[in-house]
Amino acid sequence: MPGFVRITWKVCFDALWHFTEDDGWAMASHVALSALLAIFPFLIFGTTLATFLGAEQFSETAVHLIFDNLPTTIADPIAREVTQVLTIPRGGLLTVSVLAAFYFASNGVEALRISLNRAYRVVEPRPWYITRPLSLGYVLAAVLALVMLSIFLVAAPLALRYAGQWIPWATDLLIIVDNWSSWGAIAVVAVALLVCHLYLPAGRRRFLDVVPGIVLTMLAWTAGAYGFAYYISTFANYAATYAGLASIMIALVFLYMTGVIFIIGAEINAALLKYRVRELISRSRERETEPATDP
């Protein structure tokens, strides 16, 4: 058996075996439910903070980034409910309900942390009074990043139209800004996955250590999203089983599938580190570049 095939088999088998042995299926359901419960508090807190900072376009930007690149069968039911929730007027920033939403949004981060710790086979040495404030910090950082993006998406077209009076090619950039949702969503997902794999779990990993799992996660998620949408539109009839809860169940099943893909991506990274695949590749390249010696 060729060396490449043998090491690929070892990595895949180790990742899937550890995923099953370490309750990966249960952890995926925990991530799915926590994510569903965290979406609404996150957007409520984000909209309130963004309004306080003068970025009224936050909710529109967040909804576009989260839902525009999902199949409509999956995205539309949740997007309608999210839009309805975000249109309800609320009080000031430091109200009990908004602070509670801020706290509950961090539960999704904690679920990701626990699942990644298991996938990377590490034990969390930090106590809860350290990890919970860190999770709150990640929620706040995500909100502020979306606030900056929403401000940019309002200011950039105006600046480019103004600059186009003297620099004609500047108006060509408007096409990119106007069609930001696809590339913007890909960039946001990639950065979010990178931050999760590098900084959420215990221990230290380098950039190249987590890239394979991130790439696999994005590719598998894209294929899974459209495969699941095709399944729903062609075969499944959730309304007949769950009646009025059909849209929530569709979202929950999709998030469960996403959780499985996310954890397996981390398991692949852990297996690659276990078998020192990068070192094997480096040594193989060094042998190939060494000059042949005369007998």
Secondary structure, 3 states (H helix, E strand, C coil): CCHHHHHHHHHHHHHHHHHHHCCHHHHHHHHHHHHHHHHHHHHHHHHHHHHHHCCCCHHHHHHHHHHCCCCHHHHHHHHHHHHHHHCCCCCCCCCHHHHHHHHHHHHHHHHHHHHHHHHCCCCCCCCHHHHHHHHHHHHHHHHHHHHHHHHHHHHHHHHHHHHCCCCHHHHHHHHHHHCHHHHHHHHHHHHHHHHHHHHCCCCCCCHHHHHHHHHHHHHHHHHHHHHHHHHHHHCCCHHHHHHHHHHHHHHHHHHHHHHHHHHHHHHHHHHHHHCCHHHHHHHHHHHHHCCCCCC
